[in-house]
Amino acid sequence: MATATLSSKYQISIPQQVREEQHWQSGQEFVFIPKGKGVLIMPVPELSELAGIAKGANVENYRDREDRY
């Protein structure tokens, strides 16, 4: 298990092993999602990576914001 220490400037360096396994690059943008007492860190996908993600989705019974309370 890789660990890191929070600096006095509230920064954390991601261990090399994790960066290499995940193929993360410098300059890549991440989102922080609170989960209980921890945080899930996920890379923000590029727009091109999202193309076709909903292909074949069932659009019947689709609810939009106006259908909600």
N, C-alpha and C positions, 0 to 999 in steps of 0.2 A: 504494500500500500504506500503510495507516494504522499508526502506531507509538504506543507509550506507554512511559513510564518507571516502573519500580518505585520507590515512595517509601521513605523511611526507616522507615515503619510497615508496609512490605510490602503496600502497596495500589497498584492500577493503575486508572486511569480509562479506561473504554472510549471510544474516539474517537466523536464525534458521528455521523460518517458510518456507522460500523458499527452503532451503536444504531438509527439511522433505517432502514437497510437491513433489519435483522433485526426491527424493530418491538419492541425491548426497552424495558421501562418500569422506572422506579425502584421498588425494593422487590421486583422479580422475583427468584426463587431460581434459582441455577445449580449445576450439578455440574461438577467438574473431573476429567477422565479422563486419566491419564498415558499418553502415546504416545511411546515412544522418549525423545528428549531434549526433547520439548515436551509441551504439555498441550492437550487438546481441551476447550473450554468449551461446555456446552450448557445451555439453559434447562430446568428441571424442569417437565414438563407438568402442567397442572391436571388433576384427576381427571375433570372433565367432558370434556376433550379425548381421554381414553383410552376413553370409552364406545364400544363397537362395534368396537374396533380388531382384534379377533380373529374378527369375524363371518365365517362361511364357512370357517373354518380346518378342516383335516382332522384329526379327533381319533382316527383309527385309528392303531394302533401308537404311542400316546402313552406316553412313559416318565415315571414320576415318580421321586422321590428314592430310593424303595425298590428300584428296578430297577438302580441304579448300584452300583458296587463297594463 
